């Protein structure tokens, strides 16, 4: 994200956020996502907002029932 010079992470951009959610519906770590601390915090905040608005499922059970794919 630093290489792309992103100013902010949008919680409505689901296709972007899907890359940073594991198959077990967990937020990927900084090592796996290869983002800096600033962008990792923004990414986690955006994923949590999207989950709250039901744009991204919370658990793997919801992922299986809704047919959510990575």
PDB file of N, H, CA, C and O in Angstrom:
ATOM      1  N   UNK A   1       0.822  -1.194   0.000  1.00  0.00           N
ATOM      2  CA  UNK A   1       0.000   0.000   0.000  1.00  0.00           C
ATOM      3  C   UNK A   1       0.865   1.257   0.000  1.00  0.00           C
ATOM      4  O   UNK A   1       0.481   2.272  -0.581  1.00  0.00           O
ATOM      5  N   UNK A   2       2.009   1.198   0.636  1.00  0.00           N
ATOM      6  H   UNK A   2       2.320   0.373   1.108  1.00  0.00           H
ATOM      7  CA  UNK A   2       2.913   2.345   0.610  1.00  0.00           C
ATOM      8  C   UNK A   2       3.472   2.551  -0.791  1.00  0.00           C
ATOM      9  O   UNK A   2       3.653   3.685  -1.233  1.00  0.00           O
ATOM     10  N   UNK A   3       3.744   1.452  -1.488  1.00  0.00           N
ATOM     11  H   UNK A   3       3.596   0.531  -1.130  1.00  0.00           H
ATOM     12  CA  UNK A   3       4.290   1.552  -2.840  1.00  0.00           C
ATOM     13  C   UNK A   3       3.279   2.166  -3.801  1.00  0.00           C
ATOM     14  O   UNK A   3       3.652   2.819  -4.776  1.00  0.00           O
ATOM     15  N   UNK A   4       1.995   1.950  -3.518  1.00  0.00           N
ATOM     16  H   UNK A   4       1.692   1.419  -2.727  1.00  0.00           H
ATOM     17  CA  UNK A   4       0.934   2.490  -4.368  1.00  0.00           C
ATOM     18  C   UNK A   4       0.536   3.903  -3.949  1.00  0.00           C
ATOM     19  O   UNK A   4      -0.311   4.522  -4.593  1.00  0.00           O
ATOM     20  N   UNK A   5       1.137   4.420  -2.878  1.00  0.00           N
ATOM     21  H   UNK A   5       1.826   3.918  -2.355  1.00  0.00           H
ATOM     22  CA  UNK A   5       0.870   5.766  -2.351  1.00  0.00           C
ATOM     23  C   UNK A   5      -0.618   5.961  -2.024  1.00  0.00           C
ATOM     24  O   UNK A   5      -1.224   6.962  -2.409  1.00  0.00           O
ATOM     25  N   UNK A   6      -1.188   4.993  -1.312  1.00  0.00           N
ATOM     26  H   UNK A   6      -0.695   4.181  -1.000  1.00  0.00           H
ATOM     27  CA  UNK A   6      -2.590   5.092  -0.914  1.00  0.00           C
ATOM     28  C   UNK A   6      -2.706   6.043   0.273  1.00  0.00           C
ATOM     29  O   UNK A   6      -1.945   5.939   1.235  1.00  0.00           O
ATOM     30  N   UNK A   7      -3.642   6.952   0.204  1.00  0.00           N
ATOM     31  H   UNK A   7      -4.260   7.037  -0.577  1.00  0.00           H
ATOM     32  CA  UNK A   7      -3.870   7.896   1.302  1.00  0.00           C
ATOM     33  C   UNK A   7      -4.730   7.265   2.392  1.00  0.00           C
ATOM     34  O   UNK A   7      -4.480   7.463   3.581  1.00  0.00           O
ATOM     35  N   UNK A   8      -5.750   6.500   1.979  1.00  0.00           N
ATOM     36  H   UNK A   8      -5.953   6.339   1.014  1.00  0.00           H
ATOM     37  CA  UNK A   8      -6.630   5.876   2.954  1.00  0.00           C
ATOM     38  C   UNK A   8      -7.158   4.559   2.397  1.00  0.00           C
ATOM     39  O   UNK A   8      -7.045   4.281   1.203  1.00  0.00           O
ATOM     40  N   UNK A   9      -7.729   3.765   3.275  1.00  0.00           N
ATOM     41  H   UNK A   9      -7.821   3.990   4.245  1.00  0.00           H
ATOM     42  CA  UNK A   9      -8.320   2.489   2.893  1.00  0.00           C
ATOM     43  C   UNK A   9      -9.826   2.652   3.002  1.00  0.00           C
ATOM     44  O   UNK A   9     -10.341   3.060   4.043  1.00  0.00           O
ATOM     45  N   UNK A  10     -10.528   2.333   1.927  1.00  0.00           N
ATOM     46  H   UNK A  10     -10.110   2.002   1.081  1.00  0.00           H
ATOM     47  CA  UNK A  10     -11.974   2.513   1.893  1.00  0.00           C
ATOM     48  C   UNK A  10     -12.666   1.224   2.330  1.00  0.00           C
ATOM     49  O   UNK A  10     -12.386   0.157   1.784  1.00  0.00           O
ATOM     50  N   UNK A  11     -13.562   1.313   3.304  1.00  0.00           N
ATOM     51  H   UNK A  11     -13.789   2.180   3.748  1.00  0.00           H
ATOM     52  CA  UNK A  11     -14.262   0.138   3.799  1.00  0.00           C
ATOM     53  C   UNK A  11     -15.284  -0.382   2.804  1.00  0.00           C
ATOM     54  O   UNK A  11     -15.756  -1.508   2.955  1.00  0.00           O
ATOM     55  N   UNK A  12     -15.639   0.395   1.796  1.00  0.00           N
ATOM     56  H   UNK A  12     -15.255   1.310   1.673  1.00  0.00           H
ATOM     57  CA  UNK A  12     -16.624  -0.026   0.800  1.00  0.00           C
ATOM     58  C   UNK A  12     -15.999  -0.791  -0.361  1.00  0.00           C
ATOM     59  O   UNK A  12     -16.719  -1.359  -1.182  1.00  0.00           O
ATOM     60  N   UNK A  13     -14.687  -0.813  -0.440  1.00  0.00           N
ATOM     61  H   UNK A  13     -14.102  -0.352   0.227  1.00  0.00           H
ATOM     62  CA  UNK A  13     -13.980  -1.508  -1.508  1.00  0.00           C
ATOM     63  C   UNK A  13     -13.765  -2.967  -1.099  1.00  0.00           C
ATOM     64  O   UNK A  13     -12.684  -3.338  -0.642  1.00  0.00           O
ATOM     65  N   UNK A  14     -14.796  -3.783  -1.267  1.00  0.00           N
ATOM     66  H   UNK A  14     -15.674  -3.482  -1.639  1.00  0.00           H
ATOM     67  CA  UNK A  14     -14.799  -5.149  -0.775  1.00  0.00           C
ATOM     68  C   UNK A  14     -13.775  -6.020  -1.505  1.00  0.00           C
ATOM     69  O   UNK A  14     -13.138  -6.870  -0.882  1.00  0.00           O
ATOM     70  N   UNK A  15     -13.611  -5.825  -2.792  1.00  0.00           N
ATOM     71  H   UNK A  15     -14.129  -5.135  -3.298  1.00  0.00           H
ATOM     72  CA  UNK A  15     -12.652  -6.647  -3.538  1.00  0.00           C
ATOM     73  C   UNK A  15     -11.222  -6.418  -3.026  1.00  0.00           C
ATOM     74  O   UNK A  15     -10.414  -7.347  -3.019  1.00  0.00           O
ATOM     75  N   UNK A  16     -10.910  -5.210  -2.607  1.00  0.00           N
ATOM     76  H   UNK A  16     -11.566  -4.455  -2.613  1.00  0.00           H
ATOM     77  CA  UNK A  16      -9.596  -4.908  -2.034  1.00  0.00           C
ATOM     78  C   UNK A  16      -9.452  -5.539  -0.653  1.00  0.00           C
ATOM     79  O   UNK A  16      -8.410  -6.113  -0.336  1.00  0.00           O
ATOM     80  N   UNK A  17     -10.487  -5.436   0.161  1.00  0.00           N
ATOM     81  H   UNK A  17     -11.333  -4.970  -0.096  1.00  0.00           H
ATOM     82  CA  UNK A  17     -10.425  -5.948   1.534  1.00  0.00           C
ATOM     83  C   UNK A  17     -10.390  -7.466   1.583  1.00  0.00           C
ATOM     84  O   UNK A  17      -9.824  -8.037   2.515  1.00  0.00           O
ATOM     85  N   UNK A  18     -10.984  -8.132   0.601  1.00  0.00           N
ATOM     86  H   UNK A  18     -11.444  -7.669  -0.156  1.00  0.00           H
ATOM     87  CA  UNK A  18     -10.999  -9.595   0.580  1.00  0.00           C
ATOM     88  C   UNK A  18      -9.595 -10.182   0.566  1.00  0.00           C
ATOM     89  O   UNK A  18      -9.370 -11.265   1.104  1.00  0.00           O
ATOM     90  N   UNK A  19      -8.665  -9.484  -0.037  1.00  0.00           N
ATOM     91  H   UNK A  19      -8.848  -8.604  -0.474  1.00  0.00           H
ATOM     92  CA  UNK A  19      -7.288  -9.976  -0.109  1.00  0.00           C
ATOM     93  C   UNK A  19      -6.639 -10.066   1.266  1.00  0.00           C
ATOM     94  O   UNK A  19      -5.686 -10.823   1.452  1.00  0.00           O
ATOM     95  N   UNK A  20      -7.138  -9.313   2.219  1.00  0.00           N
ATOM     96  H   UNK A  20      -7.912  -8.698   2.068  1.00  0.00           H
ATOM     97  CA  UNK A  20      -6.532  -9.238   3.544  1.00  0.00           C
ATOM     98  C   UNK A  20      -7.334  -9.965   4.616  1.00  0.00           C
ATOM     99  O   UNK A  20      -7.088  -9.780   5.808  1.00  0.00           O
ATOM    100  N   UNK A  21      -8.297 -10.792   4.199  1.00  0.00           N
ATOM    101  H   UNK A  21      -8.497 -10.943   3.231  1.00  0.00           H
ATOM    102  CA  UNK A  21      -9.071 -11.622   5.122  1.00  0.00           C
ATOM    103  C   UNK A  21      -8.779 -13.068   4.775  1.00  0.00           C
ATOM    104  O   UNK A  21      -8.909 -13.467   3.618  1.00  0.00           O
ATOM    105  N   UNK A  22      -8.384 -13.867   5.772  1.00  0.00           N
ATOM    106  H   UNK A  22      -8.279 -13.543   6.713  1.00  0.00           H
ATOM    107  CA  UNK A  22      -8.015 -15.256   5.516  1.00  0.00           C
ATOM    108  C   UNK A  22      -9.252 -16.109   5.272  1.00  0.00           C
ATOM    109  O   UNK A  22     -10.381 -15.629   5.374  1.00  0.00           O
ATOM    110  N   UNK A  23      -9.028 -17.377   4.950  1.00  0.00           N
ATOM    111  H   UNK A  23      -8.111 -17.767   4.867  1.00  0.00           H
ATOM    112  CA  UNK A  23     -10.147 -18.288   4.730  1.00  0.00           C
ATOM    113  C   UNK A  23     -10.884 -18.602   6.028  1.00  0.00           C
ATOM    114  O   UNK A  23     -12.004 -19.112   6.001  1.00  0.00           O
ATOM    115  N   UNK A  24     -10.270 -18.306   7.138  1.00  0.00           N
ATOM    116  H   UNK A  24      -9.360 -17.892   7.160  1.00  0.00           H
ATOM    117  CA  UNK A  24     -10.920 -18.477   8.443  1.00  0.00           C
ATOM    118  C   UNK A  24     -11.516 -17.168   8.959  1.00  0.00           C
ATOM    119  O   UNK A  24     -11.836 -17.047  10.141  1.00  0.00           O
ATOM    120  N   UNK A  25     -11.659 -16.205   8.074  1.00  0.00           N
ATOM    121  H   UNK A  25     -11.398 -16.303   7.113  1.00  0.00           H
ATOM    122  CA  UNK A  25     -12.276 -14.904   8.355  1.00  0.00           C
ATOM    123  C   UNK A  25     -11.472 -14.074   9.344  1.00  0.00           C
ATOM    124  O   UNK A  25     -12.041 -13.280  10.093  1.00  0.00           O
ATOM    125  N   UNK A  26     -10.167 -14.248   9.353  1.00  0.00           N
ATOM    126  H   UNK A  26      -9.705 -14.893   8.745  1.00  0.00           H
ATOM    127  CA  UNK A  26      -9.303 -13.452  10.218  1.00  0.00           C
ATOM    128  C   UNK A  26      -8.567 -12.407   9.396  1.00  0.00           C
ATOM    129  O   UNK A  26      -8.295 -12.604   8.212  1.00  0.00           O
ATOM    130  N   UNK A  27      -8.256 -11.311  10.032  1.00  0.00           N
ATOM    131  H   UNK A  27      -8.477 -11.151  10.993  1.00  0.00           H
ATOM    132  CA  UNK A  27      -7.480 -10.269   9.380  1.00  0.00           C
ATOM    133  C   UNK A  27      -6.037 -10.761   9.291  1.00  0.00           C
ATOM    134  O   UNK A  27      -5.463 -11.201  10.288  1.00  0.00           O
ATOM    135  N   UNK A  28      -5.459 -10.685   8.103  1.00  0.00           N
ATOM    136  H   UNK A  28      -5.925 -10.327   7.294  1.00  0.00           H
ATOM    137  CA  UNK A  28      -4.087 -11.151   7.907  1.00  0.00           C
ATOM    138  C   UNK A  28      -3.111 -10.284   8.693  1.00  0.00           C
ATOM    139  O   UNK A  28      -3.351  -9.094   8.897  1.00  0.00           O
ATOM    140  N   UNK A  29      -2.014 -10.886   9.132  1.00  0.00           N
ATOM    141  H   UNK A  29      -1.819 -11.852   8.967  1.00  0.00           H
ATOM    142  CA  UNK A  29      -1.006 -10.169   9.900  1.00  0.00           C
ATOM    143  C   UNK A  29      -0.171  -9.274   8.989  1.00  0.00           C
ATOM    144  O   UNK A  29      -0.248  -9.360   7.763  1.00  0.00           O
ATOM    145  N   UNK A  30       0.618  -8.425   9.610  1.00  0.00           N
ATOM    146  H   UNK A  30       0.680  -8.355  10.606  1.00  0.00           H
ATOM    147  CA  UNK A  30       1.480  -7.524   8.841  1.00  0.00           C
ATOM    148  C   UNK A  30       2.493  -8.291   8.011  1.00  0.00           C
ATOM    149  O   UNK A  30       2.839  -7.878   6.904  1.00  0.00           O
ATOM    150  N   UNK A  31       2.959  -9.385   8.535  1.00  0.00           N
ATOM    151  H   UNK A  31       2.678  -9.721   9.435  1.00  0.00           H
ATOM    152  CA  UNK A  31       3.940 -10.184   7.788  1.00  0.00           C
ATOM    153  C   UNK A  31       3.353 -10.731   6.504  1.00  0.00           C
ATOM    154  O   UNK A  31       4.000 -10.704   5.456  1.00  0.00           O
ATOM    155  N   UNK A  32       2.125 -11.230   6.582  1.00  0.00           N
ATOM    156  H   UNK A  32       1.600 -11.252   7.432  1.00  0.00           H
ATOM    157  CA  UNK A  32       1.492 -11.803   5.389  1.00  0.00           C
ATOM    158  C   UNK A  32       0.997 -10.733   4.432  1.00  0.00           C
ATOM    159  O   UNK A  32       1.076 -10.904   3.216  1.00  0.00           O
ATOM    160  N   UNK A  33       0.494  -9.644   4.964  1.00  0.00           N
ATOM    161  H   UNK A  33       0.430  -9.505   5.952  1.00  0.00           H
ATOM    162  CA  UNK A  33      -0.041  -8.598   4.091  1.00  0.00           C
ATOM    163  C   UNK A  33       1.056  -7.678   3.574  1.00  0.00           C
ATOM    164  O   UNK A  33       0.847  -6.939   2.612  1.00  0.00           O
ATOM    165  N   UNK A  34       2.217  -7.720   4.204  1.00  0.00           N
ATOM    166  H   UNK A  34       2.387  -8.320   4.985  1.00  0.00           H
ATOM    167  CA  UNK A  34       3.382  -6.893   3.862  1.00  0.00           C
ATOM    168  C   UNK A  34       3.038  -5.412   3.776  1.00  0.00           C
ATOM    169  O   UNK A  34       3.384  -4.729   2.812  1.00  0.00           O
ATOM    170  N   UNK A  35       2.356  -4.939   4.795  1.00  0.00           N
ATOM    171  H   UNK A  35       2.074  -5.493   5.578  1.00  0.00           H
ATOM    172  CA  UNK A  35       2.028  -3.518   4.871  1.00  0.00           C
ATOM    173  C   UNK A  35       2.698  -2.913   6.097  1.00  0.00           C
ATOM    174  O   UNK A  35       3.047  -3.621   7.041  1.00  0.00           O
ATOM    175  N   UNK A  36       2.871  -1.609   6.071  1.00  0.00           N
ATOM    176  H   UNK A  36       2.588  -1.033   5.304  1.00  0.00           H
ATOM    177  CA  UNK A  36       3.486  -0.930   7.211  1.00  0.00           C
ATOM    178  C   UNK A  36       2.459  -0.835   8.352  1.00  0.00           C
ATOM    179  O   UNK A  36       1.278  -1.122   8.156  1.00  0.00           O
ATOM    180  N   UNK A  37       2.909  -0.439   9.514  1.00  0.00           N
ATOM    181  H   UNK A  37       3.869  -0.206   9.674  1.00  0.00           H
ATOM    182  CA  UNK A  37       2.040  -0.389  10.688  1.00  0.00           C
ATOM    183  C   UNK A  37       0.882   0.582  10.490  1.00  0.00           C
ATOM    184  O   UNK A  37      -0.246   0.298  10.893  1.00  0.00           O
ATOM    185  N   UNK A  38       1.154   1.709   9.879  1.00  0.00           N
ATOM    186  H   UNK A  38       2.070   1.940   9.552  1.00  0.00           H
ATOM    187  CA  UNK A  38       0.119   2.725   9.642  1.00  0.00           C
ATOM    188  C   UNK A  38      -0.989   2.169   8.750  1.00  0.00           C
ATOM    189  O   UNK A  38      -2.171   2.336   9.053  1.00  0.00           O
ATOM    190  N   UNK A  39      -0.616   1.516   7.663  1.00  0.00           N
ATOM    191  H   UNK A  39       0.344   1.380   7.418  1.00  0.00           H
ATOM    192  CA  UNK A  39      -1.610   0.985   6.749  1.00  0.00           C
ATOM    193  C   UNK A  39      -2.290  -0.265   7.314  1.00  0.00           C
ATOM    194  O   UNK A  39      -3.452  -0.524   6.999  1.00  0.00           O
ATOM    195  N   UNK A  40      -1.592  -1.037   8.135  1.00  0.00           N
ATOM    196  H   UNK A  40      -0.648  -0.826   8.391  1.00  0.00           H
ATOM    197  CA  UNK A  40      -2.212  -2.202   8.751  1.00  0.00           C
ATOM    198  C   UNK A  40      -3.315  -1.778   9.712  1.00  0.00           C
ATOM    199  O   UNK A  40      -4.364  -2.421   9.770  1.00  0.00           O
ATOM    200  N   UNK A  41      -3.094  -0.714  10.461  1.00  0.00           N
ATOM    201  H   UNK A  41      -2.242  -0.193  10.414  1.00  0.00           H
ATOM    202  CA  UNK A  41      -4.141  -0.206  11.358  1.00  0.00           C
ATOM    203  C   UNK A  41      -5.338   0.282  10.562  1.00  0.00           C
ATOM    204  O   UNK A  41      -6.482   0.010  10.927  1.00  0.00           O
ATOM    205  N   UNK A  42      -5.082   1.007   9.469  1.00  0.00           N
ATOM    206  H   UNK A  42      -4.153   1.229   9.172  1.00  0.00           H
ATOM    207  CA  UNK A  42      -6.172   1.504   8.625  1.00  0.00           C
ATOM    208  C   UNK A  42      -6.921   0.346   7.980  1.00  0.00           C
ATOM    209  O   UNK A  42      -8.144   0.393   7.846  1.00  0.00           O
ATOM    210  N   UNK A  43      -6.200  -0.682   7.584  1.00  0.00           N
ATOM    211  H   UNK A  43      -5.207  -0.720   7.693  1.00  0.00           H
ATOM    212  CA  UNK A  43      -6.800  -1.855   6.970  1.00  0.00           C
ATOM    213  C   UNK A  43      -7.694  -2.585   7.973  1.00  0.00           C
ATOM    214  O   UNK A  43      -8.815  -2.967   7.639  1.00  0.00           O
ATOM    215  N   UNK A  44      -7.210  -2.778   9.186  1.00  0.00           N
ATOM    216  H   UNK A  44      -6.299  -2.468   9.458  1.00  0.00           H
ATOM    217  CA  UNK A  44      -7.998  -3.448  10.220  1.00  0.00           C
ATOM    218  C   UNK A  44      -9.255  -2.647  10.547  1.00  0.00           C
ATOM    219  O   UNK A  44     -10.329  -3.218  10.729  1.00  0.00           O
ATOM    220  N   UNK A  45      -9.120  -1.335  10.619  1.00  0.00           N
ATOM    221  H   UNK A  45      -8.247  -0.871  10.471  1.00  0.00           H
ATOM    222  CA  UNK A  45     -10.272  -0.478  10.885  1.00  0.00           C
ATOM    223  C   UNK A  45     -11.310  -0.596   9.771  1.00  0.00           C
ATOM    224  O   UNK A  45     -12.507  -0.673  10.047  1.00  0.00           O
ATOM    225  N   UNK A  46     -10.865  -0.610   8.523  1.00  0.00           N
ATOM    226  H   UNK A  46      -9.892  -0.548   8.298  1.00  0.00           H
ATOM    227  CA  UNK A  46     -11.779  -0.704   7.383  1.00  0.00           C
ATOM    228  C   UNK A  46     -12.472  -2.063   7.345  1.00  0.00           C
ATOM    229  O   UNK A  46     -13.662  -2.140   7.039  1.00  0.00           O
ATOM    230  N   UNK A  47     -11.743  -3.133   7.650  1.00  0.00           N
ATOM    231  H   UNK A  47     -10.777  -3.071   7.899  1.00  0.00           H
ATOM    232  CA  UNK A  47     -12.352  -4.466   7.672  1.00  0.00           C
ATOM    233  C   UNK A  47     -13.399  -4.556   8.767  1.00  0.00           C
ATOM    234  O   UNK A  47     -14.465  -5.137   8.561  1.00  0.00           O
ATOM    235  N   UNK A  48     -13.107  -3.988   9.928  1.00  0.00           N
ATOM    236  H   UNK A  48     -12.242  -3.516  10.095  1.00  0.00           H
ATOM    237  CA  UNK A  48     -14.076  -4.007  11.027  1.00  0.00           C
ATOM    238  C   UNK A  48     -15.321  -3.195  10.694  1.00  0.00           C
ATOM    239  O   UNK A  48     -16.428  -3.594  11.054  1.00  0.00           O
ATOM    240  N   UNK A  49     -15.161  -2.061  10.013  1.00  0.00           N
ATOM    241  H   UNK A  49     -14.262  -1.736   9.721  1.00  0.00           H
ATOM    242  CA  UNK A  49     -16.314  -1.273   9.585  1.00  0.00           C
ATOM    243  C   UNK A  49     -17.145  -2.043   8.576  1.00  0.00           C
ATOM    244  O   UNK A  49     -18.374  -2.039   8.654  1.00  0.00           O
ATOM    245  N   UNK A  50     -16.493  -2.703   7.632  1.00  0.00           N
ATOM    246  H   UNK A  50     -15.495  -2.707   7.569  1.00  0.00           H
ATOM    247  CA  UNK A  50     -17.209  -3.479   6.623  1.00  0.00           C
ATOM    248  C   UNK A  50     -17.946  -4.655   7.265  1.00  0.00           C
ATOM    249  O   UNK A  50     -19.049  -4.999   6.839  1.00  0.00           O
ATOM    250  N   UNK A  51     -17.355  -5.267   8.272  1.00  0.00           N
ATOM    251  H   UNK A  51     -16.459  -4.988   8.618  1.00  0.00           H
ATOM    252  CA  UNK A  51     -18.033  -6.353   8.987  1.00  0.00           C
ATOM    253  C   UNK A  51     -19.251  -5.828   9.726  1.00  0.00           C
ATOM    254  O   UNK A  51     -20.303  -6.468   9.729  1.00  0.00           O
ATOM    255  N   UNK A  52     -19.115  -4.675  10.346  1.00  0.00           N
ATOM    256  H   UNK A  52     -18.260  -4.156  10.344  1.00  0.00           H
ATOM    257  CA  UNK A  52     -20.228  -4.092  11.091  1.00  0.00           C
ATOM    258  C   UNK A  52     -21.403  -3.787  10.171  1.00  0.00           C
ATOM    259  O   UNK A  52     -22.557  -3.916  10.580  1.00  0.00           O
ATOM    260  N   UNK A  53     -21.127  -3.392   8.956  1.00  0.00           N
ATOM    261  H   UNK A  53     -20.190  -3.288   8.625  1.00  0.00           H
ATOM    262  CA  UNK A  53     -22.176  -3.088   7.978  1.00  0.00           C
ATOM    263  C   UNK A  53     -22.594  -4.313   7.166  1.00  0.00           C
ATOM    264  O   UNK A  53     -23.364  -4.192   6.213  1.00  0.00           O
ATOM    265  N   UNK A  54     -22.088  -5.501   7.542  1.00  0.00           N
ATOM    266  H   UNK A  54     -21.463  -5.599   8.316  1.00  0.00           H
ATOM    267  CA  UNK A  54     -22.419  -6.777   6.907  1.00  0.00           C
ATOM    268  C   UNK A  54     -21.979  -6.845   5.455  1.00  0.00           C
ATOM    269  O   UNK A  54     -22.630  -7.499   4.641  1.00  0.00           O
ATOM    270  N   UNK A  55     -20.884  -6.179   5.120  1.00  0.00           N
ATOM    271  H   UNK A  55     -20.354  -5.648   5.781  1.00  0.00           H
ATOM    272  CA  UNK A  55     -20.323  -6.290   3.783  1.00  0.00           C
ATOM    273  C   UNK A  55     -19.352  -7.457   3.706  1.00  0.00           C
ATOM    274  O   UNK A  55     -19.156  -8.042   2.641  1.00  0.00           O
ATOM    275  N   UNK A  56     -18.742  -7.794   4.848  1.00  0.00           N
ATOM    276  H   UNK A  56     -18.901  -7.319   5.713  1.00  0.00           H
ATOM    277  CA  UNK A  56     -17.824  -8.928   4.969  1.00  0.00           C
ATOM    278  C   UNK A  56     -18.301  -9.768   6.150  1.00  0.00           C
ATOM    279  O   UNK A  56     -18.663  -9.212   7.187  1.00  0.00           O
ATOM    280  N   UNK A  57     -18.309 -11.094   6.017  1.00  0.00           N
ATOM    281  H   UNK A  57     -18.014 -11.546   5.175  1.00  0.00           H
ATOM    282  CA  UNK A  57     -18.761 -11.939   7.132  1.00  0.00           C
ATOM    283  C   UNK A  57     -17.761 -11.961   8.293  1.00  0.00           C
ATOM    284  O   UNK A  57     -16.561 -11.759   8.105  1.00  0.00           O
ATOM    285  N   UNK A  58     -18.282 -12.209   9.490  1.00  0.00           N
ATOM    286  H   UNK A  58     -19.257 -12.373   9.643  1.00  0.00           H
ATOM    287  CA  UNK A  58     -17.461 -12.253  10.700  1.00  0.00           C
ATOM    288  C   UNK A  58     -16.744 -13.583  10.885  1.00  0.00           C
ATOM    289  O   UNK A  58     -15.581 -13.608  11.288  1.00  0.00           O
ATOM    290  N   UNK A  59     -17.428 -14.696  10.592  1.00  0.00           N
ATOM    291  H   UNK A  59     -18.373 -14.676  10.264  1.00  0.00           H
ATOM    292  CA  UNK A  59     -16.893 -16.015  10.917  1.00  0.00           C
ATOM    293  C   UNK A  59     -16.841 -16.910   9.687  1.00  0.00           C
ATOM    294  O   UNK A  59     -17.495 -16.626   8.683  1.00  0.00           O
ATOM    295  N   UNK A  60     -16.065 -17.994   9.760  1.00  0.00           N
ATOM    296  H   UNK A  60     -15.534 -18.225  10.576  1.00  0.00           H
ATOM    297  CA  UNK A  60     -16.034 -18.939   8.640  1.00  0.00           C
ATOM    298  C   UNK A  60     -17.393 -19.600   8.410  1.00  0.00           C
ATOM    299  O   UNK A  60     -17.722 -19.977   7.285  1.00  0.00           O
ATOM    300  N   UNK A  61     -18.171 -19.737   9.466  1.00  0.00           N
ATOM    301  H   UNK A  61     -17.904 -19.430  10.380  1.00  0.00           H
ATOM    302  CA  UNK A  61     -19.527 -20.301   9.339  1.00  0.00           C
ATOM    303  C   UNK A  61     -20.382 -19.427   8.430  1.00  0.00           C
ATOM    304  O   UNK A  61     -21.100 -19.937   7.570  1.00  0.00           O
ATOM    305  N   UNK A  62     -20.307 -18.124   8.615  1.00  0.00           N
ATOM    306  H   UNK A  62     -19.724 -17.709   9.314  1.00  0.00           H
ATOM    307  CA  UNK A  62     -21.060 -17.204   7.749  1.00  0.00           C
ATOM    308  C   UNK A  62     -20.538 -17.252   6.323  1.00  0.00           C
ATOM    309  O   UNK A  62     -21.302 -17.130   5.366  1.00  0.00           O
ATOM    310  N   UNK A  63     -19.227 -17.431   6.189  1.00  0.00           N
ATOM    311  H   UNK A  63     -18.606 -17.530   6.967  1.00  0.00           H
ATOM    312  CA  UNK A  63     -18.633 -17.509   4.855  1.00  0.00           C
ATOM    313  C   UNK A  63     -19.150 -18.725   4.109  1.00  0.00           C
ATOM    314  O   UNK A  63     -19.418 -18.660   2.909  1.00  0.00           O
ATOM    315  N   UNK A  64     -19.290 -19.834   4.822  1.00  0.00           N
ATOM    316  H   UNK A  64     -19.073 -19.887   5.797  1.00  0.00           H
ATOM    317  CA  UNK A  64     -19.769 -21.051   4.195  1.00  0.00           C
ATOM    318  C   UNK A  64     -21.249 -20.951   3.827  1.00  0.00           C
ATOM    319  O   UNK A  64     -21.656 -21.398   2.755  1.00  0.00           O
ATOM    320  N   UNK A  65     -22.049 -20.366   4.714  1.00  0.00           N
ATOM    321  H   UNK A  65     -21.718 -20.003   5.585  1.00  0.00           H
ATOM    322  CA  UNK A  65     -23.487 -20.267   4.462  1.00  0.00           C
ATOM    323  C   UNK A  65     -23.824 -19.292   3.353  1.00  0.00           C
ATOM    324  O   UNK A  65     -24.747 -19.535   2.576  1.00  0.00           O
ATOM    325  N   UNK A  66     -23.095 -18.201   3.267  1.00  0.00           N
ATOM    326  H   UNK A  66     -22.345 -18.005   3.898  1.00  0.00           H
ATOM    327  CA  UNK A  66     -23.415 -17.182   2.269  1.00  0.00           C
ATOM    328  C   UNK A  66     -22.721 -17.408   0.933  1.00  0.00           C
ATOM    329  O   UNK A  66     -23.050 -16.747  -0.052  1.00  0.00           O
ATOM    330  N   UNK A  67     -21.772 -18.326   0.886  1.00  0.00           N
ATOM    331  H   UNK A  67     -21.505 -18.863   1.686  1.00  0.00           H
ATOM    332  CA  UNK A  67     -21.051 -18.569  -0.354  1.00  0.00           C
ATOM    333  C   UNK A  67     -20.003 -17.508  -0.650  1.00  0.00           C
ATOM    334  O   UNK A  67     -19.615 -17.315  -1.802  1.00  0.00           O
ATOM    335  N   UNK A  68     -19.551 -16.831   0.376  1.00  0.00           N
ATOM    336  H   UNK A  68     -19.866 -16.988   1.312  1.00  0.00           H
ATOM    337  CA  UNK A  68     -18.523 -15.790   0.255  1.00  0.00           C
ATOM    338  C   UNK A  68     -17.219 -16.402  -0.202  1.00  0.00           C
ATOM    339  O   UNK A  68     -16.752 -17.365   0.405  1.00  0.00           O
ATOM    340  N   UNK A  69     -16.625 -15.883  -1.239  1.00  0.00           N
ATOM    341  H   UNK A  69     -17.005 -15.100  -1.733  1.00  0.00           H
ATOM    342  CA  UNK A  69     -15.374 -16.416  -1.773  1.00  0.00           C
ATOM    343  C   UNK A  69     -14.289 -15.373  -1.698  1.00  0.00           C
ATOM    344  O   UNK A  69     -14.560 -14.174  -1.757  1.00  0.00           O
ATOM    345  N   UNK A  70     -13.052 -15.833  -1.566  1.00  0.00           N
ATOM    346  H   UNK A  70     -12.832 -16.807  -1.518  1.00  0.00           H
ATOM    347  CA  UNK A  70     -11.902 -14.938  -1.538  1.00  0.00           C
ATOM    348  C   UNK A  70     -11.554 -14.444  -2.886  1.00  0.00           C
ATOM    349  O   UNK A  70     -10.604 -13.676  -3.036  1.00  0.00           O
TER     350      UNK A  70
END
